[in-house]
Amino acid sequence: MTDPQNLIQIQAAGVIEGFRNDLQALCRSLESAGLWRPSAALKTQCLRSVDRIDQTARRFDRKLTVSIIGACGSGKSTLLNALAGVDDLSETGVHRPTTESLIVFCKDRSDADFISGFPEAGSVRIRTSPAAAALSGVILVDTPDIDSIHEKDHVALVSKAIELSDILICVFNAENPRRRDTVDFFQPFVQQFSGESLIVVINKCDRLDETELKGRILPEFSDFIHHAWEKPVSRILCTSARSRLKDPAWEPDAGPRHDFDEFDQLHNMIFGAFNQGGFVVDRRIENARSLRDGVCEAVRAQAEKDLPLLEKVGGEIQKVREEALRAALMEIQRDRGRHPAVNLMLYQRLSQRWLGPVGWMIAVWSRILLFGTGIASMLRFGNPLRQAWGAISSFVHYKDSSRALEGMRSGRRIDLAFRAYRTAVNRRWPDIADALTAARFDPRITETGNVLPEENAFEEEMDQLWKEALEDAVESASVRLSGVFSQILFNLPVLAILCHAGWITVREYFSANYLSSAFFLHAFLTFGIVLLLSFFLFQFRVRMGAGGERILRSAFEALERMCDQKMDARSFEPVEKQVRAVLDLAKTSSPD
């Protein structure tokens, strides 16, 4: 049977994995907006938060870690000593810095194994006391000063300790609580914790007038810290840690000015609520949630700064792209009258659908057209050897209908289309580039060469769409021209002559009256004339109902639709997709 505590941890791990997945999805979104300059720093922040969440997931079997952080002289070590009930558990005094390593207060030394593995020699000292016996689920950590002469060494140590913490107790000196450097140092760290995991302690409150403390200093500090950190904190407590020592050693004229002290509330939280088994799981889930929400909020806030500009620019880019695409399509359409292979493609499709004598003529005619297309290719401008080889190939491989399609491809036509596209973009891009630069996009976008599609990619995609559009138009025309009624109508006269001549031949044969060669010659000529006439009428029907011009017009209409639906915007304007990505980031919020 599964241990209830293990089940809770498994469920919590699933929740935290969801937060991790949210951040990874956000990282991918930032990657898709690589030209937007803030994306690099935001992605780094996102990846660091993913690492922090991974660390949280790996330490579910550890006790709740509460770290005491603060500036030099704020009374952190005194506060730990007061909580531990031992005056010299963590060194105190007027010499600064008094704490130069992490002081870990816990019940068993093994509880601090994950902290004692720091690479810095002597950077962790483990302490215990009779009071520690009550800490079945909590580890207390006193950190070095962050603003002493050893600041450079201490900051790295404190940062590492904070990464391993579940709750922060931020200690301020009541005589000067609004030190900007201290608040600014705390700011990036507190963003990694939920408000319920942050406790602010104004220590040495006994040094101030009680009325001034409650009436002015505490309210002003509360507003100050809320605006500086841009998030609420769980509690703001006023303490006099020194007065809770066994031997406070007050100076004769420097005793407490009042007895207002919220130390007991802090003590009860640590040894009471924090010490409960299920509390650690809730804190770690909420801290992971806060990490995710903090990154989402940071990304959204940055994207919102550029939102008005990008909304306007996004519409302009769309217009430019559409104009450029229309210019390219118009360039292709100008070549509409020079497609002799359209009829070939149509007749090849018809030959596969038609039956009877007219179907035979359609098949023969398609072969004649195929040979003629190969001959015509020799007359086009270009490499003579290559064109001659194309003509020979068309004749040798006349059975391969795909050769006809090659006759529809024109590298020159697609080249001109790309030039028209590029010209349309160049005409409008400078103004758009200026707006994008103002919206913190990479200045490289001012050069159209960095935002236009690759010429080869453009040609391949446009050519592929053109082939699809043309094939669809030809297929549609062949289906329309190959109805059962049409096949009966055009085949009937020829079949009637054939059946009549055949009936006479069979009848006379069984009557022993052998027909002369003149009869068969006249029958054959009649059959041929009627067949040619039927085929001529069929060609007239093709010309009137689905001529090359009509097929090409349908193909170009289809090409326009396909360009709107299938053309990958990234292959045309990479910037357009990234602008949309930033606009989406401006709407980013926590999934919950």
C-alpha positions in Angstrom: 0.0 0.0 0.0 1.4 3.4 -0.9 2.5 5.7 1.9 0.2 8.8 2.0 3.2 11.1 2.3 4.8 9.5 -0.8 1.5 9.8 -2.7 1.4 13.5 -1.8 5.0 14.0 -3.0 4.2 12.1 -6.3 1.2 14.3 -6.9 3.2 17.5 -6.1 5.9 16.4 -8.5 3.3 16.1 -11.2 2.1 19.6 -10.5 5.7 21.0 -10.6 6.4 19.2 -13.8 3.4 21.0 -15.3 5.0 24.3 -14.3 8.3 23.2 -15.9 6.5 22.4 -19.1 4.9 25.8 -19.1 8.3 27.5 -18.9 9.7 25.3 -21.6 6.8 26.2 -23.9 7.6 29.9 -23.1 11.2 29.3 -23.9 10.2 28.0 -27.3 8.0 31.0 -27.9 11.0 33.3 -27.0 13.2 31.4 -29.4 10.7 32.0 -32.2 11.1 35.7 -31.6 14.9 35.7 -31.7 15.1 39.1 -33.6 13.4 40.8 -30.7 16.3 41.8 -28.5 14.7 41.3 -25.1 14.1 37.7 -25.9 17.7 36.6 -25.2 17.7 37.8 -21.6 14.1 36.6 -21.0 15.0 33.2 -22.3 18.0 33.0 -20.0 15.7 33.9 -17.1 13.3 31.3 -18.2 15.9 28.6 -18.4 17.2 29.5 -14.9 13.7 29.2 -13.6 13.5 25.8 -15.2 16.7 24.8 -13.4 15.2 26.1 -10.1 12.1 24.1 -10.6 14.2 21.0 -11.4 16.0 21.5 -8.1 12.7 21.8 -6.3 11.5 18.6 -7.8 14.7 16.8 -6.7 14.5 17.8 -3.0 11.0 16.6 -2.0 12.6 14.2 0.4 14.4 17.0 2.3 13.2 19.1 5.2 11.9 22.6 4.8 14.8 25.0 4.5 14.4 28.5 6.0 17.2 30.9 5.3 17.9 34.2 7.2 19.3 36.9 4.9 20.1 40.5 5.5 22.6 43.3 5.5 25.6 43.7 7.7 24.5 44.6 11.3 20.9 43.8 10.8 21.0 41.1 13.5 20.6 37.9 11.5 23.0 35.9 13.7 21.3 37.2 16.9 17.9 36.2 15.5 19.1 32.7 14.9 20.6 32.5 18.3 17.4 33.7 19.9 15.4 31.1 17.9 17.9 28.3 18.9 18.0 29.4 22.5 21.8 29.5 22.4 23.5 32.9 22.7 26.6 31.9 20.8 25.3 29.4 18.2 26.1 31.8 15.5 28.9 34.3 16.1 27.8 37.9 16.9 29.6 41.1 17.7 30.6 44.5 16.4 33.4 43.1 14.2 32.2 43.0 10.6 31.5 40.6 9.0 30.6 38.4 12.0 29.2 35.5 9.9 31.5 34.4 7.1 29.9 31.0 6.4 26.5 29.3 6.3 25.4 28.4 9.8 23.0 25.5 9.6 20.8 24.8 12.6 19.0 21.4 12.4 18.0 18.4 14.5 20.4 15.9 12.8 23.6 16.6 11.0 22.4 14.4 8.2 19.6 16.8 7.5 22.2 19.3 6.1 24.0 16.9 3.8 22.6 18.6 0.7 24.0 21.9 2.0 27.3 20.7 3.4 28.3 19.5 -0.1 29.3 23.1 -1.1 32.6 23.1 -2.9 34.0 26.0 -0.8 36.0 24.6 2.1 34.6 25.7 5.4 31.7 27.5 3.9 29.1 25.5 5.9 29.0 24.9 9.7 26.4 22.7 11.2 25.0 23.6 14.7 22.5 22.0 17.0 21.0 22.6 20.4 18.3 21.2 22.7 15.8 23.4 20.9 16.7 21.7 17.6 15.0 18.5 18.9 11.7 20.2 18.1 12.6 20.8 14.5 11.4 17.6 13.0 10.7 19.2 9.6 12.7 22.5 9.4 16.3 23.5 8.8 17.4 27.0 9.7 20.3 28.7 7.8 22.1 31.9 8.8 23.8 33.5 5.8 26.8 35.8 5.6 26.4 39.6 5.3 25.8 40.8 1.7 27.4 44.3 2.1 30.6 43.8 4.0 34.2 44.0 2.9 33.9 40.3 1.7 30.8 41.0 -0.3 32.1 39.4 -3.5 32.7 36.1 -1.8 29.5 36.2 0.3 27.1 37.0 -2.5 27.9 33.8 -4.3 27.4 31.8 -1.1 24.2 33.6 -0.2 22.8 33.1 -3.7 23.5 29.4 -3.5 21.8 29.1 -0.1 18.8 31.0 -1.5 18.5 28.5 -4.4 18.2 25.7 -1.8 15.7 27.5 0.4 12.0 27.2 0.6 11.3 30.2 2.8 13.3 33.4 3.2 13.4 35.5 6.4 14.6 39.0 5.2 16.0 40.9 8.1 16.2 44.7 8.1 17.7 47.0 10.7 14.8 49.0 12.2 17.1 52.1 12.5 17.5 52.3 8.7 15.1 49.7 7.2 14.7 51.4 3.8 18.3 50.9 2.6 18.0 50.8 -1.2 21.0 48.7 -1.7 19.6 46.0 0.6 16.2 46.0 -1.0 17.7 45.9 -4.5 19.9 43.0 -3.6 16.9 41.0 -2.3 14.7 41.9 -5.3 15.8 39.3 -7.9 15.8 36.6 -5.2 12.4 37.3 -3.7 10.9 37.0 -7.2 11.7 33.3 -7.0 9.4 32.8 -4.0 5.6 33.1 -3.5 4.5 35.9 -1.1 3.6 33.3 1.5 7.3 32.1 1.5 8.6 35.6 2.3 8.8 36.9 5.9 10.2 40.4 6.5 11.7 41.0 10.0 12.4 44.5 11.2 14.9 43.7 13.9 16.2 46.0 16.7 12.7 47.5 16.9 13.4 48.1 20.7 15.8 50.9 19.6 13.0 53.1 18.3 10.1 54.9 19.8 7.1 52.6 19.9 4.6 55.2 18.7 6.8 56.3 15.8 7.5 52.7 14.9 3.8 51.7 14.7 2.5 55.0 13.4 5.1 56.0 10.7 8.0 53.7 10.2 6.1 50.4 9.9 3.4 51.7 7.4 6.0 53.6 5.3 8.3 50.6 5.2 5.3 48.3 4.3 4.5 50.5 1.3 8.2 50.8 0.3 8.8 47.1 0.3 5.6 46.3 -1.6 6.5 48.7 -4.4 10.1 47.8 -4.5 9.5 44.0 -4.8 6.2 44.4 -6.7 4.6 41.6 -4.6 3.0 41.1 -1.2 4.9 39.4 1.6 3.5 36.9 4.1 4.2 38.9 7.2 6.2 42.0 8.4 7.2 41.4 12.0 9.0 43.7 14.4 11.4 41.9 16.6 14.0 42.5 19.3 16.1 39.4 18.9 18.7 40.6 21.4 16.2 40.9 24.2 15.4 37.1 23.7 19.0 36.0 24.4 19.8 34.6 27.8 22.3 37.4 28.3 21.5 40.4 26.2 24.4 42.3 27.7 22.7 45.7 27.3 24.7 48.8 27.8 23.7 50.6 31.0 22.0 53.5 29.1 20.9 51.5 26.0 18.2 49.1 27.2 15.0 48.5 25.3 12.8 51.5 24.9 9.6 49.5 24.9 8.4 45.9 25.1 6.7 45.7 21.7 8.1 42.6 20.1 6.6 40.0 17.7 9.4 37.5 18.1 7.0 34.9 19.6 5.0 35.0 16.4 8.1 34.3 14.3 9.1 31.5 16.7 5.7 29.9 16.6 5.6 29.9 12.8 9.0 28.2 12.5 8.5 25.7 15.3 4.8 25.3 14.6 3.3 25.8 11.2 6.5 25.4 9.2 7.4 22.3 11.2 4.4 20.3 10.1 4.9 17.5 7.6 2.7 18.6 4.8 3.7 22.3 4.9 7.0 21.7 2.9 5.1 20.3 0.0 2.7 23.2 -0.2 5.6 25.7 0.0 7.6 24.1 -2.8 4.5 23.9 -5.0 3.8 27.6 -4.4 7.4 28.6 -4.9 7.5 26.7 -8.2 4.2 28.4 -9.2 5.7 31.8 -8.3 8.8 31.1 -10.4 6.6 30.3 -13.4 4.3 33.2 -12.9 7.2 35.6 -12.3 8.8 34.7 -15.6 5.4 34.9 -17.5 4.8 38.3 -16.0 8.3 39.5 -16.9 7.9 38.3 -20.5 4.4 39.9 -20.7 5.6 43.2 -19.2 8.5 43.4 -21.7 6.3 42.6 -24.7 3.6 45.0 -23.6 6.1 47.9 -23.9 6.3 47.3 -27.6 2.7 46.2 -28.1 1.3 49.5 -29.7 4.1 49.7 -32.2 4.1 46.1 -33.1 0.3 46.0 -33.6 0.6 48.7 -36.1 3.7 47.3 -37.8 2.2 43.8 -37.9 -0.6 45.2 -40.1 1.8 47.0 -42.3 3.9 43.9 -42.8 0.9 41.9 -43.7 -0.1 44.5 -46.3 3.5 44.6 -47.8 3.6 40.8 -48.0 0.2 40.7 -49.7 1.2 43.4 -52.2 4.5 41.7 -52.9 2.8 38.4 -53.5 0.3 40.0 -55.8 3.1 41.5 -57.8 4.8 38.1 -58.1 1.6 36.5 -59.2 1.0 39.2 -61.8 4.4 38.6 -63.2 3.6 35.0 -63.6 0.3 35.7 -65.1 1.9 37.9 -67.8 3.3 34.7 -69.2 -0.1 33.2 -69.5 -0.3 33.1 -73.3 3.0 31.2 -73.6 2.0 27.7 -72.3 1.7 25.4 -75.4 1.9 22.3 -73.1 -1.5 23.1 -71.4 -3.3 21.4 -74.3 -0.9 18.5 -74.1 -1.6 18.0 -70.4 -5.3 18.2 -71.0 -5.3 15.7 -73.8 -3.1 13.3 -71.8 -5.6 13.4 -69.0 -8.5 13.0 -71.5 -6.8 10.0 -73.2 -6.9 8.2 -69.8 -10.6 8.8 -69.4 -12.0 8.4 -72.9 -13.1 5.2 -74.6 -14.0 4.3 -78.1 -12.7 5.6 -81.5 -12.6 9.2 -80.3 -10.5 8.1 -77.3 -8.1 6.5 -79.8 -7.8 9.8 -81.6 -7.3 11.7 -78.3 -4.4 9.3 -77.4 -2.8 9.8 -80.9 -3.2 13.5 -80.7 -1.6 13.7 -77.3 1.5 11.9 -78.7 1.6 14.4 -81.6 1.4 17.3 -79.2 4.1 15.8 -77.0 6.5 15.5 -79.9 5.5 19.1 -81.0 6.3 20.4 -77.5 9.7 18.9 -77.6 10.4 20.5 -81.1 9.0 23.8 -79.8 11.4 23.7 -76.8 14.3 24.0 -79.3 13.0 27.4 -80.5 12.9 28.9 -77.0 15.7 31.2 -75.7 18.3 29.5 -73.5 21.0 26.9 -73.6 20.8 25.2 -77.1 22.3 21.9 -76.0 20.1 21.6 -73.0 17.0 22.5 -75.1 18.0 20.0 -77.8 18.4 17.4 -75.2 14.9 18.3 -73.8 13.4 17.8 -77.2 15.0 14.4 -77.7 14.0 13.4 -74.2 10.4 14.4 -74.9 10.4 12.3 -78.0 12.2 9.3 -76.6 10.1 9.3 -73.4 6.8 10.2 -75.1 5.0 7.7 -72.9 5.9 9.6 -69.7 3.2 12.2 -69.2 5.2 13.9 -66.5 7.5 15.3 -69.2 4.7 17.6 -70.3 4.7 19.1 -66.9 8.3 20.1 -67.3 7.2 22.2 -70.3 5.1 24.2 -67.9 8.0 25.2 -65.7 9.8 28.4 -66.6 12.8 29.4 -64.5 12.8 32.8 -66.1 9.2 33.3 -65.2 9.8 32.5 -61.5 12.9 34.6 -61.5 10.9 37.6 -62.7 8.2 36.8 -60.0 10.8 36.9 -57.3 12.2 40.2 -58.6 8.7 41.7 -58.6 8.3 40.4 -55.0 11.6 41.9 -53.9 10.9 45.3 -55.6 7.5 45.5 -53.8 9.1 44.8 -50.4 12.1 47.2 -51.0 9.6 50.0 -51.7 7.9 49.8 -48.3 10.4 48.2 -46.0 12.5 51.2 -44.8 9.5 52.7 -42.8 8.6 49.3 -41.4 12.2 48.6 -40.4 12.4 52.0 -38.5 9.3 51.1 -36.6 10.6 47.6 -35.8 13.9 49.0 -34.6 12.0 51.3 -32.3 10.2 48.2 -31.0 13.6 46.7 -30.0 14.1 44.5 -33.0 17.6 43.7 -34.2 18.8 46.6 -36.5 19.8 44.0 -39.1 16.2 43.9 -40.2 16.8 47.3 -41.9 18.5 45.4 -44.7 15.9 43.6 -46.8 18.4 41.0 -47.7 18.1 39.7 -44.1 14.3 39.5 -44.2 13.5 38.5 -47.8 13.0 34.8 -48.4 15.8 32.8 -50.0 15.4 33.0 -53.7 15.7 29.2 -54.2 13.1 28.6 -51.4 10.7 31.1 -53.0 11.1 29.6 -56.5 10.7 26.0 -55.3 7.6 26.8 -53.2 6.0 28.9 -55.9 6.8 26.4 -58.6 5.4 23.6 -56.5 2.2 25.5 -55.9 1.9 26.4 -59.6 2.2 22.8 -60.5 -0.5 21.8 -58.1 -2.8 24.6 -59.2 -2.2 23.7 -62.9 -2.7 20.0 -62.3 -5.9 20.6 -60.4 -7.2 22.9 -63.2 -6.4 20.4 -65.9 -7.9 17.5 -63.9 -11.1 19.5 -63.3 -11.4 20.3 -67.0 -10.7 16.7 -68.0 -13.4 15.4 -65.7 -15.9 18.0 -67.0 -15.1 16.9 -70.6 -15.3 13.2 -70.0 -18.8 12.7 -69.0 -20.7 9.6 -70.1 -23.1 11.6 -72.2 -20.2 13.3 -74.1 -18.5 10.1 -74.8 -21.6 8.5 -76.2 -22.5 11.6 -78.2 -19.1 11.9 -80.0 -18.5 8.1 -80.4 -22.0 7.3 -81.6 -21.6 8.4 -85.3 -18.3 6.6 -85.7 -19.6 3.5 -84.0 -22.7 3.6 -86.2 -20.7 3.6 -89.4 -18.4 0.9 -88.1 -21.4 -1.3 -87.0 -23.2 -0.7 -90.3 -20.2 -1.7 -92.4 -19.6 -4.6 -90.2 -23.2 -5.8 -90.4 -23.1 -5.6 -94.3 -19.8 -7.5 -94.4 -21.0 -10.3 -92.1 -24.3 -10.6 -93.9 -22.8 -10.8 -97.3 -20.1 -13.2 -96.1 -22.7 -15.7 -94.8 -24.7 -15.2 -98.1 -21.5 -16.2 -100.0 -21.5 -12.8 -101.7 -18.0 -11.5 -101.4 -17.7 -7.8 -101.3 -15.3 -5.9 -103.6 -12.2 -4.0 -102.3 -14.0 -0.8 -103.4 -16.6 -1.4 -100.7 -14.0 -1.7 -98.0 -12.1 1.3 -99.3 -15.3 3.5 -99.2 -16.2 2.1 -95.8 -12.8 2.9 -94.5 -12.8 6.4 -95.9 -16.3 7.0 -94.5 -15.2 5.7 -91.1 -12.2 8.0 -91.2 -14.1 11.1 -92.3 -16.8 10.6 -89.6 -14.1 9.9 -87.0 -12.1 13.0 -88.0 -15.3 15.1 -88.0 -16.3 13.8 -84.6 -12.8 14.5 -83.3 -12.9 18.0 -84.9 -16.2 18.7 -83.1 -14.7 17.3 -79.9 -11.7 19.7 -80.2 -14.2 22.5 -80.8 -16.0 21.5 -77.6 -12.6 21.4 -75.8 -11.7 24.9 -77.1 -15.1 26.4 -76.2 -15.5 24.6 -72.8 -12.0 24.2 -71.5 -9.4 25.9 -73.7 -5.8 26.6 -72.6 -6.7 30.2 -71.7 -9.6 29.1 -69.5 -7.5 26.4 -67.8 -4.7 28.8 -67.1 -7.1 31.4 -65.8 -8.6 28.8 -63.4 -5.0 27.7 -62.5 -4.0 31.3 -61.6 -7.1 31.8 -59.5 -6.3 28.5 -57.7 -2.7 29.7 -57.3 -3.8 32.9 -55.6 -5.9 30.9 -53.2 -3.2 28.4 -52.5 -0.6 31.1 -51.9 -2.9 32.6 -49.2 -3.6 29.2 -47.6 -0.4 27.2 -48.0 2.5 29.6 -48.5 4.5 29.5 -45.4 4.7 33.1 -44.1 8.1 32.4 -42.5 9.6 31.5 -45.9 8.5 35.0 -47.1 8.8 37.3 -44.1 10.6 35.8 -41.1 10.0 39.1 -39.3 6.3 38.8 -39.7 6.1 35.6 -37.8 8.4 37.0 -35.1 6.2 40.1 -34.7 3.2 37.8 -34.2 5.2 35.8 -31.7 6.0 39.0 -29.6 2.3 40.0 -29.9 1.4 36.6 -28.5 3.9 37.0 -25.7 2.2 40.3 -24.7 -0.8 38.2 -23.9 1.2 35.7 -21.9 -0.2 34.9 -18.5 0.1 32.0 -16.1 -1.9 29.0 -17.4 -3.8 28.6 -14.0 
